[in-house]
């Protein structure tokens, strides 16, 4: 038997906000670590950074680490290389 849980719109918004806050709290240190590592090798504002990554959660801190430094990330897809 299928059982469905129904959330009100405001409950759904609260759940989404909580998930976003949790993701930001957990990912911010990773973003700053990536930014620090990239800065250490000379990546800075206006630099273009190629990313060839699988489609996974680790992509976001790397992408945002580049953006944090003012760089411009772009993706190279393995299927197109």
One Martini backbone bead per residue (centre of mass of N, CA, C, O) as a GRO file, in nm:
protein
   81
    1UNK     BB    1   0.097   0.036   0.022
    2UNK     BB    2   0.052   0.371  -0.032
    3UNK     BB    3   0.226   0.639   0.132
    4UNK     BB    4   0.150   0.981   0.198
    5UNK     BB    5   0.305   1.289   0.260
    6UNK     BB    6   0.175   1.598   0.362
    7UNK     BB    7   0.264   1.929   0.281
    8UNK     BB    8   0.275   2.231   0.332
    9UNK     BB    9   0.399   2.503   0.194
   10UNK     BB   10   0.544   2.612   0.451
   11UNK     BB   11   0.682   2.343   0.524
   12UNK     BB   12   0.844   2.317   0.264
   13UNK     BB   13   1.000   2.582   0.291
   14UNK     BB   14   1.136   2.508   0.559
   15UNK     BB   15   1.282   2.255   0.458
   16UNK     BB   16   1.446   2.394   0.237
   17UNK     BB   17   1.589   2.601   0.418
   18UNK     BB   18   1.729   2.388   0.599
   19UNK     BB   19   1.889   2.249   0.375
   20UNK     BB   20   2.044   2.498   0.276
   21UNK     BB   21   2.182   2.568   0.546
   22UNK     BB   22   2.329   2.298   0.574
   23UNK     BB   23   2.488   2.312   0.311
   24UNK     BB   24   2.635   2.579   0.369
   25UNK     BB   25   2.773   2.489   0.634
   26UNK     BB   26   2.930   2.241   0.498
   27UNK     BB   27   3.058   2.393   0.230
   28UNK     BB   28   3.222   2.646   0.305
   29UNK     BB   29   3.494   2.518   0.388
   30UNK     BB   30   3.543   2.395   0.106
   31UNK     BB   31   3.546   2.656  -0.056
   32UNK     BB   32   3.783   2.790   0.100
   33UNK     BB   33   3.989   2.567   0.043
   34UNK     BB   34   3.986   2.589  -0.262
   35UNK     BB   35   4.054   2.888  -0.282
   36UNK     BB   36   4.329   2.862  -0.137
   37UNK     BB   37   4.459   2.663  -0.337
   38UNK     BB   38   4.428   2.838  -0.591
   39UNK     BB   39   4.579   3.086  -0.484
   40UNK     BB   40   4.854   2.933  -0.439
   41UNK     BB   41   4.865   2.888  -0.775
   42UNK     BB   42   4.744   3.185  -0.897
   43UNK     BB   43   4.450   3.224  -0.876
   44UNK     BB   44   4.229   3.483  -1.009
   45UNK     BB   45   4.105   3.748  -1.126
   46UNK     BB   46   3.981   3.648  -1.450
   47UNK     BB   47   4.027   3.361  -1.444
   48UNK     BB   48   4.032   3.060  -1.621
   49UNK     BB   49   3.858   2.749  -1.528
   50UNK     BB   50   3.885   2.417  -1.577
   51UNK     BB   51   3.630   2.156  -1.553
   52UNK     BB   52   3.669   1.790  -1.492
   53UNK     BB   53   3.373   1.648  -1.384
   54UNK     BB   54   3.164   1.487  -1.225
   55UNK     BB   55   2.829   1.446  -1.132
   56UNK     BB   56   2.869   1.603  -0.820
   57UNK     BB   57   2.891   1.754  -0.514
   58UNK     BB   58   3.200   1.844  -0.548
   59UNK     BB   59   3.157   2.064  -0.763
   60UNK     BB   60   3.055   2.316  -0.603
   61UNK     BB   61   3.308   2.400  -0.433
   62UNK     BB   62   3.487   2.437  -0.679
   63UNK     BB   63   3.327   2.645  -0.834
   64UNK     BB   64   3.305   2.849  -0.589
   65UNK     BB   65   3.608   2.886  -0.549
   66UNK     BB   66   3.654   3.035  -0.811
   67UNK     BB   67   3.444   3.264  -0.768
   68UNK     BB   68   3.566   3.378  -0.504
   69UNK     BB   69   3.828   3.482  -0.680
   70UNK     BB   70   3.701   3.580  -0.974
   71UNK     BB   71   3.660   3.353  -1.145
   72UNK     BB   72   3.606   3.136  -1.447
   73UNK     BB   73   3.414   2.873  -1.481
   74UNK     BB   74   3.439   2.563  -1.676
   75UNK     BB   75   3.303   2.293  -1.852
   76UNK     BB   76   3.419   1.961  -1.915
   77UNK     BB   77   3.303   1.696  -2.089
   78UNK     BB   78   3.380   1.369  -2.124
   79UNK     BB   79   3.188   1.316  -2.376
   80UNK     BB   80   3.338   1.579  -2.538
   81UNK     BB   81   3.666   1.496  -2.532
   0.00000   0.00000   0.00000
